[in-house]
Amino acid sequence: MRATAVRVVAVSGAGTLLVGLCALAALATGEQPLSLSEAFTDGTTAHTILVSLRLPRVVLAALVGAALAAAGSMLQALLRNPLADPFVLGVSGGAALGATVAIALGFTTAGLAGLSGTSVFALLGATLATLLVLAVGRSSRGEGSTNTLLAGVIFNAFALAAIIFIKALVAPDRLGEVLFWLAGALGHESWSALGFTGAVIGVSTAALWSLSHRINLLTLGDDDARSLGVDVGSTRVLLLLLASAAVSAAVALSGLVGFVGLLVPHLARLVLGADQRLSLPASAFLGAAFLVLADLSTRLMFRVFQTEPPVGVITALLGGPVFLLLMVRRFRAPEAG
């Protein structure tokens, strides 16, 4: 579908409405039903639950989902690989290693900009890993995107080995915290932490969308994009840095939530096509709605199991089969024709 101003506005309006409806459902529903009319009355228990517990968690879910899906949409287009996801750049490995070190050393409370020590270490780890992967990718011969992709995969493997080594040495009372963070879980973050994360994700995602026309040209191949006036090298680095910034900020608060950045962009392209001017913002809205609903399902499970599974487990259970179905349909499409 070709992008026009009317279609961009329509996608934004529909996406905002979808996220708003999902957020209202998540605010009104949970471990116990909540009357929104009572919740807006200051001083009531329902008001405290809404403002202090549910609203920050819904905002966090929307931010993380939007960041992962928007970055996934851009990366799949830039790398021309439908299996690319936001964690392929080493972001997941760096964040996981940083968080594991923080938990193992007990640096979990003191933080910066409202972030916990674990989140700060995760953010630093993700940032340093991304810069290292980009540097290796640029210094290697061959096609830049492929080199960066391979460097990210190798670094993630190294980080996994380091995490396993640390887990073998960490105190038993901290091992459960490490495993829970690695599974991906949404907590009740402070508004200052949400403000910092929201600013990073908002600026990064908006900048990615402003470069969506260049992303479309890069999908044609480096030579064609260069002939159309795109500075391929600098544009690619800028795009990867913006995507990594958004994902790093999200992962620092949520842990490793998988399949959102892999599955949601496919759904957006099925409806709107490959034009990043439409599919990238649509992916952001769909990712926000998807993770809000996935997190709601974990809270509803508390009624049955008296405990909440990590949201990363839910996204994997939901996203895995759906993604396999999409891939089967994709591979069978040429045969049908």
BAGU-8016 format. One record per residue (C-alpha): residue in one letter; x, y, z; residue number from 1. Coordinates in steps of 0.2 Angstrom, whole numbers, plus 5000, padded with zeros to 4 digits. Layout:
# BAGU-8016
   rest      x      y      z    nr
      a      X      Y      Z   NUM
...
***
This chain:
# BAGU-8016
   rest      x      y      z    nr
      m   5000   5000   5000     1
      r   5007   5017   4995     2
      a   5010   5029   5009     3
      t   5000   5046   5008     4
      a   4997   5059   5021     5
      v   4979   5053   5023     6
      r   4984   5035   5025     7
      v   4998   5040   5038     8
      v   4985   5049   5048     9
      a   4973   5035   5047    10
      v   4986   5022   5053    11
      s   4990   5034   5067    12
      g   4972   5037   5072    13
      a   4968   5018   5071    14
      g   4983   5013   5081    15
      t   4980   5026   5094    16
      l   4962   5020   5096    17
      l   4968   5002   5097    18
      v   4981   5005   5110    19
      g   4969   5016   5120    20
      l   4956   5002   5120    21
      c   4969   4989   5125    22
      a   4975   5000   5139    23
      l   4957   5003   5146    24
      a   4954   4984   5146    25
      a   4971   4982   5156    26
      l   4967   4996   5168    27
      a   4950   4989   5172    28
      t   4955   4971   5173    29
      g   4968   4961   5183    30
      e   4970   4951   5198    31
      q   4953   4959   5204    32
      p   4941   4969   5193    33
      l   4942   4988   5195    34
      s   4929   5001   5193    35
      l   4936   5015   5183    36
      s   4923   5027   5190    37
      e   4928   5023   5208    38
      a   4947   5023   5203    39
      f   4946   5041   5197    40
      t   4940   5046   5215    41
      d   4955   5052   5224    42
      g   4958   5044   5241    43
      t   4950   5027   5237    44
      t   4959   5010   5236    45
      a   4954   5008   5218    46
      h   4963   5025   5214    47
      t   4979   5020   5223    48
      i   4979   5003   5213    49
      l   4976   5012   5197    50
      v   4989   5026   5199    51
      s   5002   5017   5208    52
      l   5001   4999   5201    53
      r   4991   4997   5185    54
      l   4994   5013   5175    55
      p   5013   5013   5177    56
      r   5013   4995   5171    57
      v   5002   4998   5156    58
      v   5013   5012   5151    59
      l   5028   5002   5152    60
      a   5021   4988   5142    61
      a   5015   5000   5128    62
      l   5033   5008   5128    63
      v   5042   4991   5127    64
      g   5030   4984   5114    65
      a   5031   4999   5103    66
      a   5051   5000   5104    67
      l   5053   4982   5100    68
      a   5041   4981   5086    69
      a   5047   4998   5078    70
      a   5065   4992   5079    71
      g   5060   4975   5072    72
      s   5051   4983   5057    73
      m   5066   4993   5053    74
      l   5079   4980   5055    75
      q   5069   4967   5044    76
      a   5068   4980   5030    77
      l   5086   4986   5032    78
      l   5094   4968   5033    79
      r   5081   4962   5020    80
      n   5079   4947   5032    81
      p   5062   4943   5038    82
      l   5070   4933   5053    83
      a   5079   4949   5059    84
      d   5074   4955   5076    85
      p   5079   4969   5088    86
      f   5090   4958   5098    87
      v   5101   4952   5084    88
      l   5113   4967   5086    89
      g   5119   4961   5103    90
      v   5107   4972   5112    91
      s   5100   4957   5121    92
      g   5117   4949   5126    93
      g   5124   4965   5132    94
      a   5108   4970   5142    95
      a   5107   4952   5150    96
      l   5125   4952   5154    97
      g   5124   4969   5162    98
      a   5109   4964   5172    99
      t   5116   4948   5178   100
      v   5132   4956   5184   101
      a   5122   4969   5194   102
      i   5111   4956   5202   103
      a   5126   4945   5206   104
      l   5135   4959   5214   105
      g   5120   4965   5223   106
      f   5118   4982   5214   107
      t   5100   4981   5212   108
      t   5093   4996   5222   109
      a   5103   5012   5219   110
      g   5100   5019   5202   111
      l   5101   5034   5190   112
      a   5086   5044   5183   113
      g   5074   5033   5193   114
      l   5081   5017   5186   115
      s   5086   5003   5197   116
      g   5104   4997   5198   117
      t   5099   4982   5187   118
      s   5091   4993   5174   119
      v   5106   5004   5174   120
      f   5118   4990   5171   121
      a   5107   4982   5158   122
      l   5106   4999   5149   123
      l   5125   5001   5150   124
      g   5128   4983   5144   125
      a   5116   4985   5129   126
      t   5124   5002   5124   127
      l   5142   4995   5125   128
      a   5138   4979   5116   129
      t   5129   4989   5102   130
      l   5144   5001   5100   131
      l   5156   4986   5099   132
      v   5145   4976   5087   133
      l   5144   4991   5075   134
      a   5163   4995   5076   135
      v   5166   4977   5072   136
      g   5154   4977   5058   137
      r   5161   4993   5050   138
      s   5179   4987   5051   139
      s   5176   4971   5042   140
      r   5176   4968   5024   141
      g   5160   4964   5014   142
      e   5143   4970   5015   143
      g   5140   4981   5031   144
      s   5123   4974   5036   145
      t   5129   4956   5035   146
      n   5144   4959   5045   147
      t   5135   4968   5059   148
      l   5122   4954   5059   149
      l   5136   4941   5061   150
      a   5145   4952   5074   151
      g   5129   4953   5085   152
      v   5126   4934   5084   153
      i   5143   4931   5090   154
      f   5142   4943   5104   155
      n   5126   4936   5110   156
      a   5134   4919   5110   157
      f   5148   4925   5120   158
      a   5137   4934   5132   159
      l   5126   4919   5135   160
      a   5142   4909   5140   161
      a   5147   4923   5152   162
      i   5130   4923   5160   163
      i   5130   4904   5162   164
      f   5147   4906   5170   165
      i   5140   4919   5182   166
      k   5125   4909   5186   167
      a   5135   4895   5192   168
      l   5144   4906   5204   169
      v   5130   4917   5210   170
      a   5122   4915   5227   171
      p   5106   4904   5227   172
      d   5095   4918   5234   173
      r   5100   4928   5219   174
      l   5098   4915   5205   175
      g   5080   4916   5204   176
      e   5080   4935   5202   177
      v   5093   4932   5187   178
      l   5082   4919   5179   179
      f   5066   4930   5181   180
      w   5074   4945   5173   181
      l   5081   4935   5158   182
      a   5063   4928   5155   183
      g   5056   4946   5153   184
      a   5045   4953   5166   185
      l   5036   4970   5168   186
      g   5037   4977   5185   187
      h   5030   4993   5193   188
      e   5042   5006   5188   189
      s   5043   5024   5195   190
      w   5036   5038   5184   191
      s   5054   5046   5183   192
      a   5060   5029   5176   193
      l   5046   5029   5164   194
      g   5048   5047   5159   195
      f   5067   5043   5154   196
      t   5063   5027   5145   197
      g   5048   5035   5136   198
      a   5059   5050   5130   199
      v   5072   5039   5123   200
      i   5060   5027   5115   201
      g   5049   5042   5108   202
      v   5063   5051   5101   203
      s   5072   5036   5093   204
      t   5056   5029   5086   205
      a   5051   5046   5079   206
      a   5068   5048   5071   207
      l   5067   5031   5063   208
      w   5050   5035   5055   209
      s   5057   5052   5049   210
      l   5070   5041   5040   211
      s   5058   5028   5033   212
      h   5060   5035   5015   213
      r   5078   5031   5016   214
      i   5074   5014   5023   215
      n   5063   5010   5008   216
      l   5078   5015   4997   217
      l   5090   5004   5006   218
      t   5079   4989   5003   219
      l   5083   4991   4985   220
      g   5101   4987   4989   221
      d   5116   4997   4992   222
      d   5121   5002   4974   223
      d   5103   5007   4970   224
      a   5101   5017   4986   225
      r   5118   5026   4983   226
      s   5113   5030   4965   227
      l   5097   5038   4972   228
      g   5107   5050   4983   229
      v   5107   5040   5000   230
      d   5123   5040   5010   231
      v   5122   5021   5013   232
      g   5136   5020   5026   233
      s   5131   5034   5038   234
      t   5112   5031   5036   235
      r   5114   5012   5040   236
      v   5124   5017   5056   237
      l   5112   5030   5061   238
      l   5097   5018   5059   239
      l   5106   5004   5069   240
      l   5110   5017   5083   241
      l   5092   5023   5084   242
      a   5085   5006   5084   243
      s   5098   5000   5098   244
      a   5094   5015   5108   245
      a   5075   5012   5108   246
      v   5078   4993   5112   247
      s   5091   4996   5125   248
      a   5080   5008   5135   249
      a   5065   4995   5134   250
      v   5075   4980   5138   251
      a   5083   4989   5153   252
      l   5066   4989   5162   253
      s   5058   4974   5155   254
      g   5071   4961   5153   255
      l   5071   4950   5137   256
      v   5054   4950   5130   257
      g   5055   4939   5114   258
      f   5045   4938   5098   259
      v   5037   4955   5099   260
      g   5050   4963   5087   261
      l   5050   4947   5076   262
      l   5031   4944   5074   263
      v   5022   4961   5075   264
      p   5031   4968   5059   265
      h   5025   4953   5049   266
      l   5007   4957   5054   267
      a   5009   4975   5049   268
      r   5016   4971   5032   269
      l   5002   4958   5029   270
      v   4990   4972   5031   271
      l   4999   4988   5025   272
      g   5013   4981   5014   273
      a   5032   4984   5015   274
      d   5032   5003   5014   275
      q   5041   5009   5030   276
      r   5031   5025   5031   277
      l   5016   5015   5035   278
      s   5022   4998   5042   279
      l   5034   5006   5054   280
      p   5022   5016   5064   281
      a   5009   5003   5062   282
      s   5021   4990   5070   283
      a   5024   5002   5084   284
      f   5006   5003   5088   285
      l   5002   4985   5086   286
      g   5017   4981   5097   287
      a   5011   4992   5111   288
      a   4994   4984   5110   289
      f   5001   4966   5109   290
      l   5012   4968   5124   291
      v   4998   4977   5134   292
      l   4986   4962   5131   293
      a   5000   4949   5134   294
      d   5004   4957   5151   295
      l   4986   4958   5155   296
      s   4985   4939   5152   297
      t   4999   4936   5165   298
      r   4989   4946   5178   299
      l   4973   4936   5174   300
      m   4983   4920   5177   301
      f   4985   4926   5195   302
      r   4967   4922   5198   303
      v   4970   4903   5194   304
      f   4988   4900   5198   305
      q   4991   4913   5212   306
      t   5007   4918   5203   307
      e   5011   4928   5188   308
      p   5022   4920   5174   309
      p   5035   4932   5166   310
      v   5027   4941   5151   311
      g   5041   4935   5140   312
      v   5035   4917   5142   313
      i   5018   4923   5136   314
      t   5024   4932   5121   315
      a   5035   4916   5116   316
      l   5020   4905   5118   317
      l   5009   4916   5108   318
      g   5021   4922   5095   319
      g   5030   4906   5092   320
      p   5016   4896   5084   321
      v   5009   4912   5075   322
      f   5026   4916   5067   323
      l   5028   4898   5061   324
      l   5011   4899   5053   325
      l   5016   4915   5044   326
      m   5032   4907   5038   327
      v   5023   4892   5032   328
      r   5011   4903   5022   329
      r   5025   4913   5015   330
      f   5035   4898   5009   331
      r   5019   4890   5001   332
      a   5013   4906   4992   333
      p   5024   4904   4977   334
      e   5019   4886   4975   335
      a   5001   4891   4975   336
      g   5004   4903   4961   337
***
